């Protein structure tokens, strides 16, 4: 989606369009747990799939009716080895890590699944390097800045999703609240995250652009300096949040 936005819109409009797209994609994680909690409270889990089916059909009809292809079509040969390697690679890792919670890392089928996934993924990457037109271009990771940005994005996303999952287990299993009450709590948490994320993002962007203005330089080197300062501010904010949570925990334990 971001690639299509960069292709269709000029530079002066990309920021606002990306913001609107972010609001749309952020709406589902905020409202989804609440609606799912309501369905689970008054109906059964099967109604979750009954509800998704008509929405998916309407979405497919709208896609065929209104969406047009904005990219250039390229004739490429279907590579069966790529499909096989990627299926066993990502599928093995996904199945292995999903079974760790119930079986543990010492389980033989977890270890076999992870081993098959790692080996298949390694062969898949080697195969992509040998192809003239690979499906996934792993050479982009030769850029240090791209690699660090990707790793940080993965880490932030994992922390957000992991926190939401742990919060769901805590509210339902420890506090013994209903699914609807859990969904309402997650809705509130998500909006707090959104507001806090918007404030922090504005702060980081201001720090980055302010650095470039102070240097009176808008080159790539000045942008890198601004990004580093923004990362330093983000790190300090993260450490402050961790220290605050530890202080609150110690105060609660002493009381």
C-alpha positions as CSV (number, residue, x, y, z in Angstrom):
1,X,0.0,0.0,0.0
2,X,2.8,2.4,0.8
3,X,4.4,1.7,-2.5
4,X,1.2,2.5,-4.3
5,X,0.9,5.8,-2.4
6,X,4.5,6.7,-3.3
7,X,3.7,5.9,-7.0
8,X,0.4,7.8,-7.3
9,X,0.8,10.9,-5.2
10,X,3.4,13.7,-5.5
11,X,5.8,14.5,-2.7
12,X,3.8,17.3,-1.2
13,X,0.7,15.1,-0.7
14,X,2.3,11.8,0.4
15,X,2.4,12.8,4.1
16,X,-1.3,13.6,4.4
17,X,-2.3,10.5,2.3
18,X,-0.1,8.2,4.5
19,X,-1.7,9.7,7.5
20,X,-5.2,8.9,6.2
21,X,-4.1,5.4,5.3
22,X,-2.7,5.0,8.8
23,X,-6.0,6.0,10.4
24,X,-7.8,3.4,8.3
25,X,-5.4,0.6,9.1
26,X,-5.4,1.6,12.8
27,X,-9.1,1.6,13.0
28,X,-9.4,-2.2,12.8
29,X,-7.1,-3.1,15.6
30,X,-8.9,-0.6,17.8
31,X,-12.5,-1.7,17.2
32,X,-11.9,-5.3,16.3
33,X,-11.3,-6.6,19.9
34,X,-14.4,-4.8,21.2
35,X,-16.7,-6.2,18.4
36,X,-15.2,-9.6,18.9
37,X,-15.8,-9.4,22.6
38,X,-19.4,-8.5,22.1
39,X,-19.9,-11.4,19.7
40,X,-18.2,-13.9,22.1
41,X,-20.3,-12.6,25.0
42,X,-23.7,-12.9,23.4
43,X,-23.1,-15.5,20.7
44,X,-20.5,-18.2,20.0
45,X,-17.1,-18.1,18.5
46,X,-18.5,-19.4,15.2
47,X,-20.3,-16.1,14.7
48,X,-16.9,-14.4,14.3
49,X,-16.5,-16.2,11.0
50,X,-20.1,-15.7,10.1
51,X,-19.6,-12.0,10.5
52,X,-16.4,-11.9,8.5
53,X,-17.8,-13.8,5.5
54,X,-20.3,-11.1,4.2
55,X,-17.8,-8.3,4.8
56,X,-15.2,-10.2,2.8
57,X,-17.7,-10.8,-0.1
58,X,-18.7,-7.1,-0.2
59,X,-15.0,-6.1,-0.1
60,X,-14.3,-8.4,-3.1
61,X,-17.2,-7.0,-5.1
62,X,-16.0,-3.4,-4.4
63,X,-12.4,-4.4,-5.5
64,X,-13.6,-5.9,-8.8
65,X,-15.9,-2.9,-9.4
66,X,-13.7,0.1,-8.5
67,X,-10.1,-0.9,-8.2
68,X,-7.8,-0.5,-11.2
69,X,-4.3,-1.7,-11.8
70,X,-1.9,1.3,-11.5
71,X,1.3,-0.7,-11.9
72,X,2.9,-2.0,-15.0
73,X,2.4,-5.6,-15.6
74,X,5.5,-7.7,-16.1
75,X,5.6,-11.1,-17.5
76,X,7.6,-13.4,-15.1
77,X,8.2,-17.1,-15.0
78,X,6.5,-19.0,-12.2
79,X,9.2,-20.5,-10.0
80,X,8.0,-23.5,-8.2
81,X,11.1,-23.9,-6.0
82,X,10.6,-20.4,-4.6
83,X,7.1,-21.4,-3.5
84,X,8.2,-24.6,-2.0
85,X,11.2,-23.1,-0.1
86,X,9.2,-20.2,1.2
87,X,6.2,-22.4,2.3
88,X,8.4,-24.8,4.3
89,X,10.6,-21.9,5.6
90,X,8.0,-19.5,6.9
91,X,5.5,-22.3,7.7
92,X,8.0,-24.3,9.7
93,X,9.0,-21.2,11.8
94,X,5.4,-20.2,12.3
95,X,4.3,-23.7,13.4
96,X,7.3,-24.2,15.6
97,X,7.0,-21.0,17.5
98,X,3.2,-21.3,17.8
99,X,3.7,-24.7,19.5
100,X,6.4,-23.6,21.9
101,X,3.8,-22.3,24.4
102,X,2.1,-25.7,24.8
103,X,4.9,-28.1,24.1
104,X,8.1,-26.2,25.0
105,X,11.3,-25.8,23.2
106,X,12.5,-29.3,24.1
107,X,9.7,-31.0,22.2
108,X,11.0,-33.0,19.3
109,X,8.4,-31.8,16.8
110,X,9.0,-28.2,17.8
111,X,12.7,-28.6,17.2
112,X,12.2,-30.4,13.9
113,X,9.7,-27.8,12.7
114,X,12.1,-24.9,13.6
115,X,15.0,-26.8,12.0
116,X,13.1,-27.4,8.8
117,X,12.0,-23.7,8.8
118,X,15.5,-22.3,9.3
119,X,17.1,-24.6,6.7
120,X,14.3,-24.0,4.1
121,X,14.5,-20.2,4.7
122,X,18.3,-20.3,4.2
123,X,17.9,-22.2,1.0
124,X,15.1,-19.8,-0.1
125,X,17.3,-16.8,0.4
126,X,20.2,-18.4,-1.4
127,X,17.9,-19.2,-4.3
128,X,16.6,-15.6,-4.5
129,X,20.2,-14.3,-4.8
130,X,20.7,-16.7,-7.8
131,X,17.5,-15.6,-9.6
132,X,17.8,-12.7,-12.2
133,X,14.4,-11.4,-11.1
134,X,13.8,-12.6,-7.5
135,X,10.4,-12.4,-5.8
136,X,12.0,-11.0,-2.7
137,X,15.0,-8.7,-3.2
138,X,17.2,-9.5,-0.1
139,X,20.0,-7.3,-1.5
140,X,18.3,-4.3,0.1
141,X,19.6,-5.5,3.4
142,X,23.1,-4.6,2.3
143,X,22.1,-1.0,3.2
144,X,23.0,-0.5,6.9
145,X,20.3,2.2,7.4
146,X,17.6,0.0,5.8
147,X,18.6,-3.0,8.0
148,X,18.6,-1.1,11.2
149,X,15.3,0.6,10.4
150,X,13.7,-2.8,9.6
151,X,14.9,-4.4,12.8
152,X,13.7,-1.5,14.9
153,X,10.3,-1.6,13.2
154,X,10.0,-5.4,13.8
155,X,11.0,-4.8,17.5
156,X,8.5,-2.1,18.0
157,X,5.7,-4.0,16.4
158,X,6.5,-7.2,18.4
159,X,6.4,-5.2,21.6
160,X,3.1,-3.6,20.8
161,X,1.4,-6.9,19.7
162,X,3.1,-8.9,22.6
163,X,1.8,-6.3,25.2
164,X,-1.7,-6.5,23.8
165,X,-1.7,-10.3,23.9
166,X,-0.4,-10.4,27.5
167,X,-2.9,-7.7,28.5
168,X,-5.7,-9.8,27.1
169,X,-4.6,-12.9,29.1
170,X,-4.2,-10.9,32.2
171,X,-7.6,-9.2,32.0
172,X,-9.5,-12.4,31.2
173,X,-7.6,-15.1,33.2
174,X,-6.4,-13.1,36.2
175,X,-9.0,-10.4,36.6
176,X,-11.7,-12.7,35.3
177,X,-13.5,-10.1,33.2
178,X,-15.7,-11.0,30.3
179,X,-14.7,-10.9,26.6
180,X,-16.7,-7.7,26.1
181,X,-15.1,-5.9,29.0
182,X,-11.7,-7.0,27.8
183,X,-12.4,-5.6,24.3
184,X,-13.5,-2.3,25.8
185,X,-10.2,-2.1,27.9
186,X,-8.2,-2.9,24.7
187,X,-10.1,-0.2,22.8
188,X,-9.1,2.3,25.5
189,X,-5.5,1.2,25.5
190,X,-5.3,1.4,21.8
191,X,-6.5,5.0,21.7
192,X,-4.1,5.9,24.5
193,X,-1.3,4.4,22.4
194,X,-2.5,6.2,19.3
195,X,-2.5,9.6,21.0
196,X,0.8,9.0,22.7
197,X,2.3,7.7,19.4
198,X,1.1,10.8,17.6
199,X,2.7,13.1,20.2
200,X,6.0,11.2,20.2
201,X,6.0,11.0,16.4
202,X,5.5,14.8,16.2
203,X,8.3,15.3,18.7
204,X,10.7,13.1,16.8
205,X,9.9,14.6,13.4
206,X,10.3,18.1,14.9
207,X,13.6,17.1,16.3
208,X,14.8,15.7,13.0
209,X,13.6,18.6,10.9
210,X,14.8,21.1,13.5
211,X,18.3,19.6,13.3
212,X,18.4,20.0,9.6
213,X,17.2,23.6,9.9
214,X,19.9,24.4,12.5
215,X,22.5,23.0,10.2
216,X,21.0,24.8,7.2
217,X,21.6,21.6,5.3
218,X,18.9,19.4,3.8
219,X,21.3,16.7,2.3
220,X,21.3,13.0,3.2
221,X,24.0,13.5,5.7
222,X,22.1,16.1,7.6
223,X,19.0,13.9,7.5
224,X,21.0,11.1,9.1
225,X,22.1,13.4,11.9
226,X,18.5,14.3,12.5
227,X,17.5,10.7,12.5
228,X,20.2,9.8,15.1
229,X,19.0,12.6,17.4
230,X,15.4,11.4,17.0
231,X,16.5,7.9,17.9
232,X,18.4,9.2,21.0
233,X,15.2,11.0,22.1
234,X,13.1,7.9,21.5
235,X,15.6,5.8,23.5
236,X,15.5,8.3,26.4
237,X,11.7,8.2,26.4
238,X,11.7,4.4,26.4
239,X,14.2,4.3,29.4
240,X,12.1,6.8,31.2
241,X,8.9,4.7,30.7
242,X,10.8,1.5,31.9
243,X,12.1,3.3,35.0
244,X,8.6,4.7,35.8
245,X,7.0,1.2,35.5
246,X,9.7,-0.3,37.8
247,X,9.1,2.5,40.4
248,X,5.4,1.9,40.3
249,X,5.9,-1.8,40.8
250,X,8.2,-1.3,43.7
251,X,5.8,1.2,45.3
252,X,2.9,-1.2,44.9
253,X,5.0,-4.1,46.4
254,X,6.0,-2.0,49.4
255,X,2.4,-1.0,50.1
